Amino acid sequence: MSVHQAGTTSSVERVDLTPMPSEVPQVQELGTTSAPLKSAAFFIGAYCKEYNEDFMLCKNESREPGHCLKEGRRVTRCAQDL
């Protein structure tokens, strides 16, 4: 016979308070939702092509999440400039 138990998941938002490494350049987030980003994706892709290509090449080199932080920050800065 099986017994149903209530889930133990929490709805509390989790935030990692670990600071970024000093070698990763600081950049502000874009502060927008996915809808404006998706509508501007064509223009961001054309304007930031070199940075996007560097980021994708880096992501193909390594599956480690922290490996491409610098390249990702460059893409974010480029999108902010647009």
C-alpha positions as CSV (number, residue, x, y, z in Angstrom):
1,M,0.0,0.0,0.0
2,S,1.4,3.4,-0.9
3,V,1.1,6.6,1.1
4,H,1.1,10.1,-0.3
5,Q,3.4,12.6,1.3
6,A,3.4,16.3,0.8
7,G,6.4,17.7,-1.2
8,T,9.3,19.2,0.7
9,T,10.2,21.9,-1.9
10,S,10.4,25.5,-0.9
11,S,9.2,28.5,-2.8
12,V,12.0,30.6,-1.4
13,E,14.2,32.2,-4.0
14,R,17.8,31.1,-3.8
15,V,20.6,33.6,-4.5
16,D,24.3,32.7,-4.7
17,L,26.1,35.4,-2.6
18,T,29.5,34.2,-3.8
19,P,31.3,37.2,-5.4
20,M,32.5,36.9,-9.0
21,P,36.2,36.3,-9.5
22,S,38.3,39.5,-9.8
23,E,39.5,38.6,-13.3
24,V,35.9,38.6,-14.6
25,P,35.0,42.2,-15.7
26,Q,32.1,43.8,-14.0
27,V,29.1,44.5,-16.1
28,Q,25.5,45.5,-15.3
29,E,22.8,43.1,-16.5
30,L,20.5,44.3,-19.2
31,G,17.5,44.4,-16.9
32,T,14.9,43.3,-19.4
33,T,12.7,40.3,-19.9
34,S,12.9,37.7,-22.6
35,A,10.3,39.3,-24.9
36,P,12.3,42.5,-25.8
37,L,15.5,40.4,-26.1
38,K,13.8,38.0,-28.5
39,S,12.4,40.9,-30.6
40,A,15.8,42.5,-30.8
41,A,17.8,39.3,-31.2
42,F,18.3,39.9,-35.0
43,F,19.9,43.3,-34.4
44,I,21.9,42.2,-31.3
45,G,23.2,39.2,-33.3
46,A,24.3,41.4,-36.2
47,Y,25.8,44.2,-34.0
48,C,27.6,41.8,-31.6
49,K,28.6,39.1,-34.1
50,E,32.3,38.9,-33.2
51,Y,31.6,38.7,-29.5
52,N,28.8,36.1,-30.0
53,E,31.1,33.9,-32.1
54,D,33.9,34.1,-29.5
55,F,31.4,33.1,-26.8
56,M,30.0,30.2,-28.8
57,L,33.5,28.9,-29.6
58,C,34.4,29.1,-26.0
59,K,31.2,27.2,-25.0
60,N,32.1,24.5,-27.5
61,E,35.6,24.1,-26.0
62,S,34.4,23.4,-22.4
63,R,31.3,22.3,-20.7
64,E,32.4,24.0,-17.4
65,P,30.0,26.8,-16.6
66,G,32.6,29.2,-15.4
67,H,35.0,28.7,-18.4
68,C,33.4,31.4,-20.6
69,L,32.4,34.2,-18.1
70,K,34.7,36.8,-19.7
71,E,33.2,36.1,-23.2
72,G,29.7,36.2,-21.8
73,R,30.3,39.5,-20.1
74,R,31.6,40.9,-23.4
75,V,28.4,39.9,-25.2
76,T,26.3,41.6,-22.4
77,R,28.4,44.8,-22.7
78,C,28.0,44.8,-26.5
79,A,24.2,44.4,-26.1
80,Q,24.1,47.3,-23.7
81,D,25.9,49.5,-26.2
82,L,23.3,48.8,-28.8
